């Protein structure tokens, strides 16, 4: 059970990281 939670958390963090990266790219493009 605990291992499954860690995998879920890692996956969630990965998705968040991708989303944040995408948002940062859009913001940087806007500033340019």
N, C-alpha and C positions, 0 to 999 in steps of 0.2 A: 504493500500500500504506500509506504513512504517513498519507495523508489519511483512509483508511478507519479507521485506528486512532484518530485524533483524534475522528472522528464516534462511534465506539464508546465512547470514553472520555467524551465529552460526554453521550451517552445514558445511560451508566452513572451518571454524576454526577447527572443529572437524576432518575433513578429513586431514587438514594440520598437526594437532597434531598427528594423527595416522601415517602419512607419515614420519614425523620427528622422531617419536619414532622408527619406523621400520629402518630408515636410521641410527639412533644412535646405534641400536642393531647390525647392520651389521658392522659399524665402530668399535664398541667395540670388536666384534668377530674377526675382522681383526687384531686388536692390540694384541689380545691374541694369 
